[in-house]
């Protein structure tokens, strides 16, 4: 939803800078907005009926996604993927996972999975990988934003046990 606003603004800036091709820029921006709107609808539908709304991730990289689709995110390392939680924080997360019935802990493509692996091992949860799309890599499940986000949606549907 936020990216749609950016796409429209960029299309307008290009249209202003290159009036001869303004219609093309606006049409391309509108097409991207339509794709993003469809993606949002897919997330809304795909995450509407899940067994769990608790999202436990390596770090708090998915706050906008969680907020938009009614999930409650707990980041193992807080905002920074390089931060190490202290023993009390890790203990609290273990208790949270067990108390809420979380079955999947998410690591990320661009960060070490060590903390997610540790939490999963301590709680019996499984680990799945989400891509925060900070940069496409060989580990990314797609070649652009839309493909990676659709992969993230499928990963979440399985991990959150959505029907």
Secondary structure as UniProt FT lines:
FT   HELIX           2..17
FT   HELIX           19..21
FT   HELIX           22..46
FT   STRAND          54..57
FT   HELIX           63..68
FT   TURN            69..70
FT   STRAND          72..75
FT   TURN            76..79
FT   TURN            81..82
FT   HELIX           87..100
FT   STRAND          104..108
FT   TURN            109..110
FT   HELIX           114..123
FT   STRAND          126..130
FT   TURN            138..139
FT   HELIX           145..159
FT   TURN            160..161
//
